[in-house]
Amino acid sequence: MAAGSLRVGDLVWGKLGRYPPWPGKIVNPPKDLKKPRGKKCFFVKFFGTEDHAWIKVDQLKSYHLHKEEMIKSTKGKRFQQAVDAVEEFIKSKVSSFTSSEDKNRHISSDGKRQNSSSAEISEHSARKRGRPPKEEKDAFPEPSMVKRFVTGPVVGYKWKQVKDDPHFHHFLLSQSEKSESCSAIIQKLKSTAEEEAESTSIQAADSTATNGSVTPTDKRIGFLGLGLMGSGIVANLLKMGHTVTVWNRTGEKEGARLGRTPAEVVSTCDITLSCISDPKAAKDLVLGPSGVLQGIRPGKCYVDMSTVDPETSTEISQVITSRGGRFLEAPVSGNRQLSENGMLVILAAGDEALFDDCSSCFQAMGKKSFYLGEVGNASKMMLIVNMILGSFMASVAEGFTLAKIASQSQEVLLYILSQGPLASAFLDQKCQNILQGNFKPDFLLKHIQKDIRLAIAMGDSVNHSTPMAAAANEVFKKAKALGQSENDMSAVYLACNQ
C-alpha cells in the first residue's frame, strides 16, 4: 500500500520522532483539535498505549505489508502487547465480516462468492470507502498539537524516582545509596537501562510532543543566553506554560519577557537559569558589571547549565551562596535539535532542594535528569561524556577520509555502519553532513573542542593521561585553524582531508 493511498480505518506502522515504529490505526481526529498546517499527515491511534498523534505520511507504512520486518526489528514486552492487540482487533473484524458475509450469502439474489484472503478482509473491513474527508488533508503539527490521552504504567526503577511521569526519568541517589561503591551504582544504572529497554514504547515521546503533561511551576523563571541550546530550551519552557524572563546580548525570545541586564533578571525571578559558551563567559556573566551576582540576595536561585570545568562551577557556587543564594550546576547533554525537541539529558549537582524545584523546567526541556551530588560532579561527568562524543566524531571523520583515499564508497560505509552496533541518529546525521558537505551547526565545533580540552585538563589534574582525547583534540584544533569553529563538529572531516 502506497503512503498516498492511506485513509481512515487503515492499520499502519507509525513512527514518532526517534522512537521505533508502532502499530496503530488511522482515525478521525477529535473535533476540538486544531487543524495543523504543512505536509500531509494522518491522525493515528496507537495500539497498546491509547496514544494519539499526528504522523506524517512518509512516517507511515501498511501494517500487513511490513508486519514481518517490523516484528523482527523491534522487541520488548510493550511492543509485543501492542502487536497482540492489533491481531485481536483483526480477528474480531474478520469474525464480524465473515458473519455478515454468511448472512448476505443467503439473501443475495446473484449468489456470488467473495474469496478474499484474511489479510485483504482485515484491510478492507477496517477501511471506509471513498475519498478521505477534507479534514484529513492535514499537516505535521507543531509538537504542542499532539495530545496524549492515557499514561502507561511506571517502570519500577531501583533509583529513587522523584517525578511520577514514566516518560521523564528524574533520578537522585538516596542517602543509603550515596555510600555505596561505584560498582554497585553502575549495576543500578545497568539494571535500570535493561528494565527501561523492556518497556520502551511509542509513549516515550519527547516532552514537547505531549503538551499538557508538564505542570509548570508557579515560580518566576529567568533565562540568560539564547544561543544554539538556550533558544530551544526557552521555547520549550514557554510551550509548557512557564513564565520566562530572558536576557541575551543579541535580541530577545518571542513570547518571553525581556530583562535589561542579568542582574535585573535575577532580582525579578525566583529561579534563573543560564546557558553560556565557556568558563570565561560563565564567570563574566556572574561577576561582571550588572552581572548575576548583583541581583542575588537570600533565597534567589541560580542554575548554570553551561558546560564548564569543575573549578569554574565551584567558584560560581561559592560566590552565589556567599550572598545567601542557592546554586545548582546543570549542564545539558545534547545538541540544537534535541534542545528544540525537548529531549536533552540534564546532569545536575549542588542544592538538592533546588533540583526538585526545577522539576517542571527540566521536564519541559529534557527527557532525563540526574542528580549527582556535590557541585563539580555534574561538570566532571559532562566533560567525560563530551570527550567521548568528540573522540568518536574524530574517529568517524578519519574513517570516512580513509574510505575516500582507499577508493571505497562512503555511502556504502555509512550503510554498513548503520546496520551494526554503532547505528544511531547521531552517526547518521554527522555522516550525512560529511556526504553532503553541509556543516550547518547543530553542535559547534569550537564548543566540542573546548570540552575535549577541559576533559584533558581534568585528567591532568588527577594525574591520568587521555591519549585518545588528546589526539582528537589536535584534529579539532586543526579544523579551527581552517576556519571551521562556527560550523558543526562534523566539519572536523575537513581537517582529516588536509
C-alpha positions in Angstrom: 0.0 0.0 0.0 1.5 3.3 -1.1 1.5 6.1 1.5 -0.6 8.2 -0.7 -3.4 5.7 -0.7 -3.8 5.6 3.1 -7.2 6.6 4.6 -9.2 6.5 7.8 -9.5 2.9 9.1 -6.2 1.6 7.7 -3.9 -0.3 10.0 -0.4 1.1 9.9 3.0 1.3 11.4 3.6 4.8 12.6 7.0 6.3 13.6 7.1 9.2 16.0 10.3 11.1 16.4 13.3 9.0 17.3 11.3 6.1 18.6 10.6 2.7 16.8 7.6 2.2 14.5 4.5 1.3 16.5 1.2 -0.4 15.3 -1.8 1.8 15.0 -4.9 2.7 13.2 -5.7 5.9 11.2 -8.8 7.5 12.8 -10.6 10.8 12.5 -9.2 13.5 14.9 -11.3 14.9 17.7 -13.5 17.8 16.6 -11.8 20.2 19.1 -8.3 19.5 17.8 -6.9 22.4 15.7 -6.2 21.6 12.1 -2.4 21.6 11.6 -0.6 23.1 8.7 2.3 21.9 6.5 3.0 18.5 5.0 0.1 15.9 4.8 -0.3 13.7 7.8 -2.8 11.4 9.4 -4.2 11.2 13.0 -3.2 7.7 14.4 -4.4 5.9 17.4 -1.6 3.5 18.7 -2.5 0.0 19.9 -1.4 -1.0 23.4 -0.9 2.6 24.6 -4.0 4.5 23.7 -1.8 7.3 22.5 -2.9 9.6 19.6 -0.6 11.6 17.4 -0.4 13.3 14.1 2.0 11.3 11.9 3.5 12.5 8.6 2.6 10.3 5.6 6.3 9.4 5.0 6.4 8.0 8.5 3.5 5.6 7.9 3.6 2.1 6.5 0.9 -0.5 5.9 0.6 -2.9 8.8 0.2 -6.0 6.8 2.9 -5.3 4.2 5.5 -4.5 6.7 4.5 -6.7 9.7 7.3 -9.2 9.4 10.1 -6.7 9.1 8.8 -4.6 12.0 8.4 -7.5 14.3 11.9 -8.7 13.6 13.5 -5.2 14.2 11.7 -4.2 17.4 11.5 -6.1 20.7 10.1 -5.6 24.2 7.0 -6.6 26.2 5.1 -3.4 25.5 5.7 -3.8 21.7 4.6 -7.4 21.7 1.5 -6.5 23.7 0.7 -3.8 21.1 1.1 -6.3 18.2 -1.1 -8.8 20.0 -3.8 -6.1 20.4 -3.7 -5.5 16.6 -4.1 -9.2 15.9 -7.0 -9.4 18.3 -8.6 -6.4 16.5 -8.1 -8.1 13.1 -9.6 -11.3 14.4 -12.7 -9.5 15.6 -13.1 -7.7 12.3 -12.6 -11.0 10.4 -15.2 -12.7 12.5 -17.6 -9.8 12.1 -17.0 -9.7 8.3 -17.5 -13.5 8.0 -20.8 -13.5 9.9 -22.0 -10.7 7.7 -20.9 -12.4 4.5 -22.7 -15.7 5.6 -25.9 -13.7 6.2 -25.6 -11.9 2.9 -24.9 -15.1 1.0 -28.3 -16.5 2.0 -30.3 -13.4 0.9 -28.2 -12.5 -2.2 -30.0 -12.9 -5.5 -26.9 -13.4 -7.6 -25.2 -15.9 -5.2 -21.8 -14.5 -6.0 -19.0 -15.5 -3.6 -16.2 -13.4 -2.3 -12.8 -15.1 -1.9 -10.6 -12.6 -0.1 -7.6 -13.6 2.0 -7.7 -12.8 5.7 -5.2 -10.0 5.1 -7.5 -8.5 2.4 -10.5 -8.9 4.6 -8.9 -7.1 7.5 -7.5 -4.4 5.3 -10.8 -3.7 3.6 -13.1 -4.2 6.6 -11.1 -1.6 8.6 -11.3 0.9 5.7 -14.1 3.4 4.9 -14.8 3.5 1.2 -14.5 6.7 -0.8 -12.2 9.6 -0.6 -10.8 10.6 2.8 -12.7 13.5 4.4 -11.4 17.0 3.7 -10.2 17.3 7.3 -7.6 14.6 6.6 -5.6 16.9 4.4 -3.6 17.8 7.4 0.0 18.6 8.0 2.5 17.6 10.6 1.7 19.9 13.5 3.8 21.7 16.0 4.7 19.3 18.8 2.3 21.0 21.2 -0.6 19.8 19.0 -0.1 16.2 19.8 -2.2 15.1 22.7 -1.5 12.1 24.9 -4.8 10.8 26.5 -3.6 7.9 28.7 -0.3 7.5 30.5 1.2 4.0 30.8 2.5 2.2 33.9 5.5 3.5 35.7 8.7 1.4 35.4 10.0 0.1 38.7 13.3 1.9 38.9 15.8 1.0 41.6 16.9 4.6 41.7 14.7 6.9 43.7 12.2 8.4 41.1 11.1 11.8 42.3 8.7 12.6 39.5 5.7 10.4 38.7 6.0 10.6 35.0 7.1 7.3 33.3 8.5 9.2 30.3 10.6 11.7 32.2 13.2 10.0 34.4 14.3 12.3 37.2 16.9 10.5 39.3 18.8 11.1 42.5 20.7 8.9 44.9 19.1 8.2 48.3 21.1 8.7 51.4 21.8 5.0 51.8 22.9 4.7 48.1 25.3 7.6 48.4 27.7 5.4 50.5 27.6 2.5 48.1 30.6 1.5 45.9 30.9 2.7 42.3 30.4 -0.9 41.1 27.0 -1.1 42.9 25.9 2.3 41.4 26.9 1.1 37.9 24.9 -2.1 38.4 21.9 0.0 39.4 22.2 2.1 36.2 22.6 -1.1 34.2 19.5 -2.7 35.6 17.5 0.5 35.1 18.6 0.6 31.5 17.6 -3.0 31.0 14.2 -2.5 32.6 13.6 0.6 30.5 14.6 -1.2 27.3 12.0 -3.9 28.0 9.2 -1.3 28.4 10.1 1.1 25.6 7.0 2.2 23.6 5.7 4.9 21.4 4.5 6.6 24.6 8.1 7.7 25.3 7.6 10.7 23.1 9.5 13.8 23.5 8.2 16.1 26.2 7.1 18.8 23.7 5.0 16.3 21.8 2.8 15.7 24.9 1.7 19.2 25.7 -0.2 19.3 28.9 1.9 16.5 30.6 4.0 19.1 32.4 2.5 21.2 35.2 4.6 24.4 35.1 5.9 25.7 38.4 4.3 28.9 39.7 7.8 30.3 40.3 9.1 33.0 38.0 11.8 31.7 35.7 14.7 33.7 34.3 17.0 32.6 31.4 20.3 34.0 30.3 21.8 33.2 27.0 19.8 32.4 23.8 22.4 30.6 21.7 22.0 27.2 19.9 21.0 25.4 23.0 19.4 28.2 25.1 16.9 29.2 22.3 15.4 25.8 22.2 15.3 25.4 26.0 13.4 28.7 26.4 11.0 27.8 23.6 10.0 24.6 25.4 9.7 26.4 28.8 7.2 28.8 27.1 5.3 26.0 25.4 4.8 24.2 28.7 3.4 27.3 30.3 6.3 28.7 32.3 6.6 32.4 32.8 10.0 33.3 31.5 12.1 36.5 31.5 15.1 36.4 29.2 18.3 38.3 28.7 20.7 37.9 25.7 23.4 40.1 24.3 21.6 40.0 20.9 17.8 40.2 20.7 15.0 38.5 22.6 12.8 35.4 22.5 9.3 35.8 21.2 6.7 35.2 23.9 9.2 35.9 26.7 9.7 39.0 28.8 12.9 40.9 28.3 15.3 41.8 31.1 17.7 44.7 30.6 20.6 43.1 32.4 21.4 39.7 34.0 21.2 41.4 37.5 17.6 42.6 36.7 16.5 39.1 35.6 17.9 37.5 38.7 16.3 40.1 41.0 12.9 39.8 39.5 12.8 36.0 39.1 12.7 33.2 41.6 14.9 30.8 39.6 17.3 32.0 36.9 18.9 29.6 34.5 21.8 30.3 32.1 23.5 28.5 29.2 26.7 30.2 28.2 29.5 29.1 25.8 32.6 28.6 28.0 34.1 29.1 31.5 35.2 32.7 30.9 31.8 33.7 29.6 30.1 31.9 32.5 32.2 33.8 35.1 31.9 37.1 33.4 28.1 36.7 33.4 28.1 36.2 37.1 30.9 38.6 38.2 30.8 41.3 35.5 29.1 44.7 35.6 25.3 44.3 36.2 26.0 40.5 36.4 24.1 37.7 38.2 25.8 38.4 41.5 24.4 41.9 41.6 20.9 40.5 41.7 21.5 37.7 44.2 20.0 38.0 47.6 18.9 35.4 50.2 16.6 32.8 48.6 17.4 33.7 45.0 18.3 30.7 42.9 20.8 30.4 40.1 21.2 27.3 37.8 24.2 27.2 35.5 23.5 24.9 32.5 26.8 25.7 30.8 29.4 23.0 30.2 32.4 24.3 32.2 35.3 22.8 34.2 34.5 21.8 37.8 36.8 24.6 39.2 34.7 27.3 37.5 31.5 25.7 38.7 32.7 25.6 42.2 33.9 29.2 42.1 30.5 30.4 40.8 28.7 28.3 43.5 30.8 29.9 46.3 30.1 33.5 45.3 26.4 32.8 44.8 26.0 31.1 48.2 28.1 33.7 49.9 25.3 36.2 49.2 22.6 33.8 50.5 21.7 32.5 47.1 21.1 28.9 46.1 23.1 27.2 43.4 22.8 24.2 41.1 25.0 23.2 38.2 23.0 21.5 35.5 24.9 21.1 32.2 23.0 19.5 29.4 23.9 16.7 27.0 22.5 17.1 23.5 22.6 19.4 20.5 20.4 22.1 18.9 17.9 19.6 17.5 17.5 17.7 20.8 17.1 21.1 22.5 14.3 22.1 20.2 12.6 18.8 20.6 12.8 18.9 24.5 15.0 15.8 24.5 18.1 16.9 26.4 19.7 15.0 29.3 20.3 17.1 32.3 23.2 16.3 34.8 22.8 18.3 38.0 24.7 18.8 41.2 24.6 21.1 44.1 21.5 22.3 46.0 19.2 19.2 46.1 16.1 21.1 47.0 16.7 23.4 44.1 17.0 20.3 41.9 13.5 19.4 43.0 12.2 23.0 42.4 13.4 22.8 38.8 11.5 19.7 38.1 8.9 21.1 35.7 11.6 23.1 33.9 13.7 20.0 33.4 10.7 18.1 32.2 9.9 20.8 29.6 13.5 20.8 28.2 14.6 17.2 28.6 13.8 13.5 28.7 16.1 12.6 31.7 17.5 14.4 34.7 20.1 13.1 37.1 21.2 14.5 40.5 24.9 13.6 41.0 25.7 15.1 44.4 28.0 17.9 45.3 28.9 20.8 43.0 31.6 19.7 40.5 30.3 16.2 39.9 28.0 17.2 37.1 30.7 19.3 35.3 33.1 16.3 35.5 30.6 13.9 34.2 29.6 16.2 31.3 33.2 16.7 30.2 33.7 12.9 30.1 30.5 12.5 28.1 31.6 15.2 25.6 35.2 13.9 25.5 33.8 10.5 24.3 31.4 12.2 21.8 34.2 14.3 20.3 36.7 11.5 20.1 34.1 9.3 18.4 33.4 12.1 15.9 37.0 12.5 15.1 37.3 8.7 14.5 34.3 8.7 12.2 35.8 11.6 10.2 39.1 9.8 9.9 37.4 6.6 8.8 35.4 8.4 6.0 38.6 10.1 4.9 40.4 6.7 4.7 37.5 5.3 2.7 37.7 8.1 0.2 41.5 7.7 -0.2 41.2 3.9 -0.5 38.6 4.3 -3.3 35.8 2.9 -1.1 32.3 4.2 -1.3 31.5 6.5 1.7 27.8 5.9 1.1 28.3 2.1 1.4 30.4 2.7 4.5 27.6 4.6 6.1 25.1 1.9 5.2 27.3 -0.8 6.8 27.8 1.3 9.9 24.0 1.9 10.2 23.4 -1.9 10.2 25.8 -2.6 13.0 26.3 -1.8 16.7 27.3 1.8 16.0 23.9 2.6 14.4 22.5 5.8 15.9 20.8 9.0 15.0 24.0 10.9 15.8 26.1 8.7 13.5 23.6 9.1 10.6 23.3 12.8 11.0 27.0 13.5 11.2 27.8 11.1 8.3 25.1 12.8 6.1 26.8 16.1 6.9 30.1 14.7 5.5 28.5 13.1 2.4 26.6 16.3 1.6 29.4 18.7 2.6 26.9 20.6 4.7 28.1 21.5 8.1 25.3 23.7 9.4 25.9 23.9 13.1 24.0 21.6 15.5 26.8 21.3 18.0 29.5 24.0 17.3 33.0 22.6 16.5 34.6 25.2 18.8 32.5 24.0 21.7 33.3 20.3 21.4 37.0 21.2 21.1 36.6 23.3 24.3 35.0 20.4 26.1 37.7 17.9 25.0 40.4 20.4 26.1 38.8 20.8 29.5 38.5 17.0 29.9 42.2 16.6 29.1 43.0 19.2 31.7 40.7 17.4 34.2 42.7 14.2 33.5 45.9 16.1 34.1 44.6 17.3 37.5 44.2 13.8 38.7 47.4 12.5 37.0 45.6 10.5 34.4 46.5 10.5 30.7 43.9 10.8 28.0 45.8 9.9 24.8 42.8 9.3 22.6 41.2 12.6 23.5 44.5 14.3 23.1 44.8 13.0 19.5 41.2 14.1 18.8 41.8 17.5 20.2 44.7 18.1 17.8 42.4 17.3 14.8 39.8 19.7 16.1 42.4 22.4 16.7 43.4 21.9 13.0 39.8 22.3 11.9 39.5 25.5 13.9 42.7 26.8 12.2 40.9 26.1 8.9 38.1 28.4 9.9 35.5 25.8 11.0 34.9 27.0 14.5 31.4 28.2 13.9 30.4 25.1 11.9 29.1 21.8 13.2 31.6 19.4 14.9 31.3 17.1 11.8 33.4 19.7 9.9 36.4 18.1 11.6 36.3 15.9 8.5 37.7 18.8 6.5 40.8 18.7 8.8 41.3 15.0 8.2 41.4 15.6 4.4 44.3 18.1 4.7 
